[in-house]
Amino acid sequence: MKRLLGIIVLLALPAFVFANGGPIDGSEIFSTGNVQLLENKDISLVEEDLKVKIVGDHAQVDVKYLLSNNGDTTKVTYGFPVIKMTEAAMQDISSTPLDNLTAFSIKDNGRLLKIRKHKDPKPLKEEGYKELWWHVAELSFSKGERKRLQVSYRIKNFLEDTATSKDFRPSFSDRTFEYLLKPSGAWGTGIVKKLVISVDASSILPRSGKTTQIKPAGYKVKNGIITWRLENVNLRNMEDLKLVYDYSAAKATDDLLKHRLPKANIKRVTASTSLMDGSGNDYSPENLLDGDLSTAWCVKGGKGRARLTIGLNNARIFGVGIVNGYTKNEKTYTANSRLRRVSYLIDWVVDKSVLKDSQVELPKRTFDQLNPKAVAPFVDWIVETGDIDGRAKSITLFIDDIYPGTTFNDTCISELYLYGMPATRHE
């Protein structure tokens, strides 16, 4: 009986922490890929059906192989290598284990195979922070047998998000999914009769996600699903599968909502005036904190006379932003005025005599730039505290100038975001 070795290739990313800022999230995985058989020419890969589903930062991978043994009875020992950071290196960046590769399984004609894991004793070139682990299983073939091998797993796609003390908003990198196709070129002659690849990236589209790079060429895209259908492909010459996508709008929105100051730390939001249109509609400043983009605080006119005061209770503020305009729909957005220039006054806790007075000009946006499911890019930041203490008693905004609406002489803000956190009483 012949005894052979196959591998699935997977690489890992070292993470580094930089002074005054650095990674806040990442993945150790560069890429995963096909089963590779070494030396044996009797077992050929007839078909491969690879399905990938992108879900946020992760990818669910399910690949099915139709294998044909063109020789005598044999047994194949194959492994899934994971090159990852050492425990010592991991302790420098994370106190808990990463979940970058999960739910890994291998099935032989539907039968779940037992997988052994062990650390490779051979040192890697990148000594000190990388090590090689193997997921090993065995596959038996009778003479002339055809069988289906299925490999499934979930990975966190390659990314490196960073933040610094100079900006409270993190920077979100592109996400990269990479799958190596070349390794399976070692099966038989290296030619697969039928290769079908499907990458479903449709889930990122509703939150302004977009693909920025797709490889190899020859694909078709429909409703966010990318497909390749190929025949008689030499995998040894095949360009590897790679998908790079921008998911920053969604990630920034999640971060914004995660760090929105709790209402318990907001004493009150008051306005010098609010619109009373006689129809019973509510345009009070309380609408600014309801999480509903179809409501708004509105004032008559607004320019040079309206102000908004936010009283705070044991709060540390890093930024104050707004969704400018009445964003109920495109008609209300264009019909009503929006803020153009805003000045603000902050009453700090640390030094009561220091009041910061400044003015900012807000961009002129169009309604089609707003995605309610990924609102962060539409938020205009008026206050950014930077490296200062950030504890404040109150913040007051003044409307200095407006972008006039097409119909009404009203000025509106749909939502107010206080990016911050509770401050302990003893600070």
C-alpha positions as CSV (number, residue, x, y, z in Angstrom):
1,M,0.0,0.0,0.0
2,K,1.3,3.4,-1.0
3,R,1.4,6.1,1.7
4,L,1.4,9.7,0.5
5,L,1.2,13.2,1.8
6,G,-1.1,16.1,0.8
7,I,-1.3,19.6,2.2
8,I,-3.6,22.6,2.3
9,V,-1.6,25.8,2.3
10,L,-2.3,28.5,4.9
11,L,-0.2,31.5,5.8
12,A,-0.3,33.8,8.8
13,L,0.2,37.4,9.6
14,P,2.4,38.7,12.4
15,A,1.0,41.6,14.3
16,F,2.9,44.5,15.7
17,V,2.0,47.2,18.1
18,F,3.2,50.7,17.4
19,A,3.8,53.5,19.9
20,N,1.1,56.1,20.0
21,G,-1.2,54.0,17.9
22,G,-1.3,50.7,16.2
23,P,-3.5,47.6,15.4
24,I,-6.8,47.3,17.1
25,D,-8.0,44.3,15.1
26,G,-6.5,41.9,12.7
27,S,-6.2,38.4,11.4
28,E,-3.3,36.0,11.4
29,I,-4.4,34.4,8.1
30,F,-3.1,35.4,4.7
31,S,-4.7,32.6,2.7
32,T,-6.1,29.1,2.6
33,G,-6.1,26.8,-0.4
34,N,-6.5,23.5,-2.2
35,V,-5.5,20.0,-1.1
36,Q,-2.1,19.2,-2.6
37,L,-0.9,15.7,-3.3
38,L,2.8,15.1,-3.6
39,E,4.5,12.7,-6.1
40,N,1.5,10.4,-6.7
41,K,0.2,10.5,-10.3
42,D,-2.5,7.8,-9.9
43,I,-5.0,9.9,-8.0
44,S,-6.5,12.7,-10.2
45,L,-8.7,15.6,-9.4
46,V,-11.8,15.3,-11.7
47,E,-13.9,18.2,-10.4
48,E,-13.7,21.0,-7.9
49,D,-16.6,23.0,-6.6
50,L,-15.5,25.9,-4.4
51,K,-18.1,28.0,-2.6
52,V,-17.1,31.0,-0.5
53,K,-19.6,33.2,1.4
54,I,-18.3,36.5,2.7
55,V,-20.0,37.6,6.0
56,G,-18.6,40.8,7.4
57,D,-14.9,40.2,8.2
58,H,-15.2,36.4,7.8
59,A,-15.5,33.9,5.0
60,Q,-17.3,30.5,5.1
61,V,-15.5,28.1,2.8
62,D,-17.0,24.9,1.5
63,V,-15.1,23.0,-1.2
64,K,-15.9,19.6,-2.8
65,Y,-13.5,17.5,-4.7
66,L,-14.3,14.6,-7.0
67,L,-11.1,12.4,-6.8
68,S,-10.4,9.3,-9.0
69,N,-7.9,6.6,-8.1
70,N,-6.5,5.4,-11.4
71,G,-4.2,2.8,-9.7
72,D,-4.1,0.2,-7.0
73,T,-5.5,0.4,-3.5
74,T,-3.7,3.2,-1.6
75,K,-3.9,5.4,1.4
76,V,-3.3,9.1,1.4
77,T,-2.1,11.0,4.5
78,Y,-2.7,14.7,4.0
79,G,-2.5,17.7,6.3
80,F,-3.8,21.2,6.8
81,P,-0.9,23.4,8.0
82,V,-1.5,26.5,10.0
83,I,1.3,28.9,10.3
84,K,0.5,31.1,13.2
85,M,2.1,33.3,15.9
86,T,3.7,31.7,18.9
87,E,2.0,31.9,22.2
88,A,4.6,34.4,23.4
89,A,4.0,36.7,20.5
90,M,0.2,36.4,20.9
91,Q,0.3,37.5,24.5
92,D,1.8,40.8,23.4
93,I,-1.3,41.6,21.3
94,S,-4.2,39.6,22.7
95,S,-5.1,38.1,26.1
96,T,-7.6,35.7,24.5
97,P,-7.1,33.3,21.6
98,L,-8.0,34.4,18.2
99,D,-10.8,32.7,16.3
100,N,-9.3,33.1,12.9
101,L,-9.8,29.5,11.8
102,T,-12.9,27.7,13.1
103,A,-15.3,24.9,12.4
104,F,-12.7,23.0,10.3
105,S,-13.8,19.6,9.0
106,I,-12.9,17.1,6.3
107,K,-15.5,14.6,5.1
108,D,-14.9,11.4,2.9
109,N,-18.1,10.7,1.0
110,G,-20.0,12.4,3.8
111,R,-18.1,10.6,6.6
112,L,-16.4,12.9,9.0
113,L,-12.7,12.2,9.3
114,K,-10.7,12.2,12.5
115,I,-8.2,15.1,12.5
116,R,-5.0,15.1,14.5
117,K,-3.2,18.3,15.4
118,H,0.4,18.6,16.2
119,K,3.1,21.2,16.2
120,D,5.9,20.8,13.6
121,P,9.2,20.6,15.4
122,K,11.1,22.2,12.5
123,P,11.7,25.9,13.1
124,L,10.4,28.4,10.6
125,K,12.6,31.1,8.9
126,E,10.7,33.8,10.8
127,E,12.1,32.6,14.1
128,G,10.7,34.0,17.3
129,Y,7.1,34.7,16.4
130,K,5.8,32.0,14.0
131,E,5.2,28.3,14.3
132,L,3.7,25.6,12.2
133,W,0.8,23.4,13.3
134,W,-0.7,20.5,11.3
135,H,-4.3,19.2,11.0
136,V,-3.7,15.7,9.7
137,A,-6.2,13.0,8.4
138,E,-6.1,9.9,6.3
139,L,-8.0,9.0,3.1
140,S,-8.2,5.5,1.7
141,F,-8.8,4.5,-1.9
142,S,-9.7,1.1,-3.3
143,K,-8.6,0.2,-6.8
144,G,-10.3,2.4,-9.4
145,E,-12.5,4.1,-6.8
146,R,-14.0,7.6,-7.2
147,K,-14.9,9.5,-4.1
148,R,-15.9,13.0,-2.9
149,L,-13.8,14.9,-0.4
150,Q,-15.4,17.9,1.3
151,V,-13.4,20.5,3.3
152,S,-15.2,23.2,5.3
153,Y,-14.1,26.0,7.5
154,R,-14.6,29.5,8.6
155,I,-11.8,32.1,8.6
156,K,-11.3,35.7,9.5
157,N,-10.1,37.4,6.4
158,F,-6.8,39.3,6.4
159,L,-7.1,42.8,7.8
160,E,-5.3,45.3,10.0
161,D,-7.4,48.0,11.6
162,T,-5.5,50.7,13.4
163,A,-6.1,53.7,15.7
164,T,-4.1,56.4,17.3
165,S,-4.5,58.8,20.2
166,K,-4.7,61.7,17.7
167,D,-8.0,60.5,16.2
168,F,-10.8,58.8,18.1
169,R,-12.1,57.2,14.8
170,P,-10.3,53.9,13.9
171,S,-9.0,53.4,10.4
172,F,-10.4,50.2,8.8
173,S,-8.3,48.5,6.2
174,D,-9.6,46.6,3.2
175,R,-10.5,42.9,3.9
176,T,-8.7,40.2,1.8
177,F,-9.8,36.7,1.1
178,E,-7.2,34.6,-0.7
179,Y,-7.5,31.0,-1.8
180,L,-4.5,29.2,-3.4
181,L,-5.5,27.1,-6.4
182,K,-2.1,26.0,-7.5
183,P,-1.5,23.3,-4.8
184,S,-4.1,20.9,-6.4
185,G,-2.0,21.0,-9.6
186,A,-0.1,18.1,-8.0
187,W,-3.0,15.7,-8.4
188,G,-2.6,13.5,-11.4
189,T,-1.6,15.6,-14.4
190,G,-2.6,18.8,-12.8
191,I,-5.6,19.2,-15.0
192,V,-9.1,19.4,-13.5
193,K,-11.9,18.7,-15.9
194,K,-14.4,20.9,-14.3
195,L,-13.8,23.9,-11.9
196,V,-16.7,25.9,-10.5
197,I,-16.0,28.8,-8.1
198,S,-18.6,30.9,-6.5
199,V,-17.8,33.8,-4.1
200,D,-21.0,35.3,-2.6
201,A,-20.2,38.8,-1.4
202,S,-23.8,40.0,-1.6
203,S,-24.1,40.4,2.2
204,I,-21.7,43.3,2.2
205,L,-23.6,45.4,-0.4
206,P,-26.5,46.6,1.8
207,R,-24.0,48.3,4.1
208,S,-22.0,50.1,1.4
209,G,-19.5,47.3,1.0
210,K,-17.7,47.1,-2.3
211,T,-15.1,44.9,-4.0
212,T,-11.9,46.6,-5.0
213,Q,-10.0,43.6,-6.5
214,I,-11.0,40.3,-8.0
215,K,-8.7,37.6,-9.3
216,P,-8.4,35.6,-11.5
217,A,-9.9,37.1,-14.6
218,G,-12.7,35.5,-16.5
219,Y,-15.4,35.9,-13.8
220,K,-19.0,37.1,-14.0
221,V,-20.8,39.1,-11.4
222,K,-24.5,39.1,-10.7
223,N,-26.2,40.6,-7.5
224,G,-22.9,40.5,-5.6
225,I,-22.1,36.8,-6.5
226,I,-18.9,36.3,-8.4
227,T,-18.6,33.1,-10.5
228,W,-16.1,31.2,-12.6
229,R,-16.9,28.1,-14.7
230,L,-13.9,26.5,-16.3
231,E,-13.1,23.2,-18.0
232,N,-9.9,21.3,-18.5
233,V,-7.9,23.8,-16.4
234,N,-4.2,23.3,-15.6
235,L,-4.2,24.3,-11.9
236,R,-0.4,24.5,-12.0
237,N,-0.7,27.6,-14.1
238,M,-3.8,29.0,-12.5
239,E,-3.8,32.4,-10.8
240,D,-4.9,32.1,-7.2
241,L,-8.3,33.3,-6.1
242,K,-8.3,36.7,-4.4
243,L,-11.1,39.0,-3.3
244,V,-10.3,42.4,-1.7
245,Y,-13.3,44.4,-0.4
246,D,-13.9,47.7,1.4
247,Y,-16.2,47.3,4.4
248,S,-15.1,50.5,6.2
249,A,-18.5,52.2,6.1
250,A,-20.1,49.3,8.0
251,K,-17.2,48.9,10.4
252,A,-17.1,52.7,11.2
253,T,-20.9,52.6,11.8
254,D,-20.6,49.7,14.2
255,D,-17.8,51.5,16.0
256,L,-19.9,54.7,16.1
257,L,-22.9,52.9,17.7
258,K,-20.7,51.0,20.1
259,H,-19.1,54.2,21.5
260,R,-22.2,56.4,21.4
261,L,-22.5,57.9,24.9
262,P,-25.2,56.2,27.0
263,K,-28.3,58.3,27.6
264,A,-27.7,57.9,31.3
265,N,-24.7,60.2,30.9
266,I,-26.7,62.9,29.1
267,K,-28.6,65.2,31.5
268,R,-30.6,66.9,28.9
269,V,-30.6,68.3,25.4
270,T,-32.2,71.7,25.1
271,A,-32.7,74.1,22.3
272,S,-33.2,77.9,22.2
273,T,-36.1,77.3,19.9
274,S,-37.9,74.5,18.0
275,L,-40.2,74.5,15.0
276,M,-43.9,74.5,15.6
277,D,-45.7,73.9,12.3
278,G,-49.2,73.7,13.6
279,S,-49.7,70.2,12.4
280,G,-48.8,68.4,15.6
281,N,-45.4,67.1,14.2
282,D,-42.7,66.8,16.8
283,Y,-39.5,68.7,15.9
284,S,-38.1,68.8,19.5
285,P,-34.4,68.3,20.3
286,E,-35.2,64.9,21.9
287,N,-35.4,63.5,18.4
288,L,-31.7,63.9,18.1
289,L,-31.1,60.9,20.4
290,D,-33.8,58.5,19.3
291,G,-31.7,56.6,16.7
292,D,-34.3,57.4,14.0
293,L,-33.2,59.1,10.9
294,S,-36.8,59.9,9.9
295,T,-37.2,62.4,12.8
296,A,-35.4,65.7,13.4
297,W,-34.9,68.8,15.4
298,C,-35.9,71.7,13.3
299,V,-36.0,75.5,13.9
300,K,-37.5,78.3,11.9
301,G,-34.8,80.0,10.0
302,G,-32.0,79.0,12.2
303,K,-29.1,81.1,10.9
304,G,-27.6,83.3,13.6
305,R,-30.2,82.7,16.2
306,A,-30.5,78.9,17.1
307,R,-28.4,77.0,19.6
308,L,-28.4,73.5,21.0
309,T,-27.1,72.7,24.5
310,I,-26.1,69.2,25.7
311,G,-25.8,68.8,29.4
312,L,-23.5,66.0,30.5
313,N,-23.3,63.8,33.5
314,N,-19.9,62.1,34.3
315,A,-19.0,61.9,30.6
316,R,-15.8,61.9,28.6
317,I,-16.3,63.1,25.1
318,F,-14.0,62.4,22.1
319,G,-16.2,63.7,19.3
320,V,-19.6,65.3,18.6
321,G,-21.2,64.6,15.2
322,I,-24.5,65.1,13.5
323,V,-26.5,63.8,10.6
324,N,-27.2,67.1,8.9
325,G,-30.6,67.9,7.4
326,Y,-34.1,66.3,7.6
327,T,-33.3,62.8,6.3
328,K,-36.8,61.3,6.5
329,N,-36.7,61.1,2.7
330,E,-35.1,63.0,-0.3
331,K,-38.0,65.4,-0.4
332,T,-37.6,66.6,3.2
333,Y,-33.9,66.6,2.9
334,T,-33.8,69.0,-0.1
335,A,-36.8,71.1,0.9
336,N,-35.4,72.1,4.3
337,S,-32.2,73.9,5.1
338,R,-29.1,72.3,6.5
339,L,-26.2,73.6,8.6
340,R,-23.3,75.1,6.8
341,R,-21.2,76.7,9.6
342,V,-21.4,75.8,13.3
343,S,-19.6,77.2,16.3
344,Y,-19.4,75.4,19.6
345,L,-18.6,76.1,23.2
346,I,-17.4,73.5,25.7
347,D,-17.4,73.7,29.4
348,W,-14.6,71.4,30.6
349,V,-14.5,69.7,34.0
350,V,-10.8,69.8,34.5
351,D,-10.4,73.6,34.2
352,K,-13.7,75.5,34.6
353,S,-12.1,78.7,33.4
354,V,-11.2,77.1,30.0
355,L,-14.0,77.3,27.5
356,K,-13.2,76.3,23.9
357,D,-15.0,78.3,21.3
358,S,-14.4,77.3,17.7
359,Q,-16.2,77.2,14.3
360,V,-16.3,74.5,11.6
361,E,-17.7,74.4,8.1
362,L,-19.7,71.4,7.1
363,P,-19.7,69.8,3.7
364,K,-22.6,70.1,1.3
365,R,-23.9,66.6,0.8
366,T,-26.6,65.0,-1.4
367,F,-29.2,62.7,-0.1
368,D,-28.0,59.7,-2.2
369,Q,-24.8,59.7,-0.1
370,L,-26.8,58.5,2.9
371,N,-27.1,54.8,3.7
372,P,-29.1,54.3,6.9
373,K,-27.5,50.9,7.4
374,A,-24.0,52.4,7.2
375,V,-24.5,56.0,8.3
376,A,-20.9,56.8,9.5
377,P,-19.6,58.3,6.3
378,F,-22.6,60.8,6.3
379,V,-21.9,62.0,9.9
380,D,-20.4,65.5,10.1
381,W,-18.0,65.8,13.0
382,I,-18.1,69.2,14.7
383,V,-16.1,68.6,17.8
384,E,-12.9,66.4,18.0
385,T,-11.2,66.6,21.4
386,G,-7.9,64.9,20.4
387,D,-5.5,64.2,23.3
388,I,-7.1,66.4,25.9
389,D,-8.9,65.0,29.0
390,G,-12.3,65.1,27.3
391,R,-14.5,65.4,30.5
392,A,-17.1,68.1,29.9
393,K,-20.0,69.5,31.8
394,S,-21.8,70.8,28.7
395,I,-21.5,71.4,24.9
396,T,-23.3,74.1,23.1
397,L,-23.7,74.3,19.3
398,F,-24.6,77.5,17.5
399,I,-26.0,77.6,13.9
400,D,-24.0,80.4,12.2
401,D,-24.9,79.7,8.5
402,I,-27.0,77.3,6.5
403,Y,-27.4,75.7,3.1
404,P,-30.9,77.0,2.1
405,G,-33.6,74.4,1.4
406,T,-35.6,74.5,-1.8
407,T,-39.0,75.0,-0.2
408,F,-39.0,75.8,3.5
409,N,-37.2,78.3,5.7
410,D,-36.5,75.7,8.3
411,T,-33.2,74.2,9.4
412,C,-33.0,70.6,10.6
413,I,-30.6,68.1,12.2
414,S,-31.8,64.4,12.2
415,E,-29.4,62.8,14.7
416,L,-26.7,63.8,17.2
417,Y,-23.8,61.5,18.0
418,L,-21.7,61.9,21.2
419,Y,-18.8,59.6,20.7
420,G,-17.5,59.0,24.2
421,M,-17.7,56.9,27.4
422,P,-18.9,57.3,31.0
423,A,-16.3,58.9,33.3
424,T,-15.9,57.6,36.8
425,R,-16.8,60.0,39.6
426,H,-13.4,59.9,41.2
427,E,-11.6,61.1,38.1
